[in-house]
């Protein structure tokens, strides 16, 4: 039988983006949907957001990260990855929970897109009002 694969799993969500994050002990290599980290997250802000959990926990080069993300935009996906990594790290070491919670990395950002209402142009925007 093959060697047992040691990995820690966490799910992150933000808006309609969902990230499944697998942490495997390694050298700090990232794969997002089978692509390199830099290919998927193009802007610096997205990269910083996705890696923030590791920076806070000071474990930057101790895990290889394999994630699959779907839905939402790229920025929401970066935030979803951030939360997924935080949850996976807690599975690895429950003592990190207090530190990550204090940094706000364990909180699910519940803000969603508001639905469009009937009789209006959008969620809040009305059709132009005409007196005459």
LINHU-V983988 format. One record per helix or strand of 2 or more residues. SS is the DSSP state (h for helix, s for strand). FROM is the first residue (numbers start at 0). TO is the last residue. Records with the same first field share a line. If there is no record, write none. Layout:
SS = FROM-TO ; FROM-TO
//
This chain:
s = 7-13 ; 16-24 ; 29-31 ; 34-35 ; 62-69
h = 36-39 ; 43-56 ; 73-91 ; 93-101
//
